Amino acid sequence: MSNIVLFEDIFVVDKIDPDGKKFDKVSRIEARSQNCDMYMLLDVNTEVYRMRIGDKFTMALAHTLNLDGTPDTGYYTPGGRKSLADKYEYVMHGKLYKISDEGSGKHLKAEIYVSYGGLLMMLKGDPSYITQFELDQKLFLLMRKL
């Protein structure tokens, strides 16, 4: 499954709506990962998935939900077929629209930006965790509280 999941780590929610509440059903969470020291801003539909400060969750980014690694068709196909989504509680599908970096030398940090139908994610940290991502790549975000 390692070829399916491009990034995975455990995160802890530090702040919710740090710039104030903008929408009724969406909150922006600020979280930091435990193993890779990554920083994330993520918009979450709180009507379907509530988040609280201190919540610990696993977050994965994958290019497909198919367990055999075959590319996603872009169409929802209901049925008894098992998928990566079965192991998570909250799943979004989006497109990586920006890759950038800031700082230099030991302080270099890479950032990826993904839009999930208008819900945004920014993931920032060590560039070695970002190398497998490409501009315009379609990505699934998968989350499960621990």
BELNORSUL-V384765 format. One line per field, one symbol per residue. ss: DSSP state (H for helix, E for strand, C for the rest). psi: psi as a letter, one per 20 degrees, with the letter a starting at -180 (. if undefined). burial: b if it has 9 or more other C-alpha atoms within 8 Angstrom, else e. Layout:
ss->???
psi->???
burial->???
This chain:
ss->CCCCEEEEEEEEEEEECCCCCCCCCEEEEEEEECCCCCEEEEEEECCCCCCCCCCEEEEEEECCCCCCCCCCCCCCCCCCCCCHHHHCCEEEEEEEEEEEEECCHHHCEEEEEEEECCEEEEEEECHHHCCCCCCCCEEEEEEEEC
psi->ihigohqprpqpogqplhjqphqgjpqpqpqqqhhilqppppppnihinpqqpippqppqpqiqiphiiqqpiiqpnqajpqrhhhjrhppqpapoipprqqarcijppqpqpppmkipqppppbphhiihiqqqjppqpppqpq.
burial->eeebbbebbbbbbbbbbeeeeeeeebbbbbbbbbeebbbbbbbbbbeeeeeebebbbbbbbbbbbbbebeebeeeeeeeeeeebbeebbebebbbbbebeeeeeeeebbbbbbbbbeebbbbbbbbbeebeeeeeebbbbbbbbee
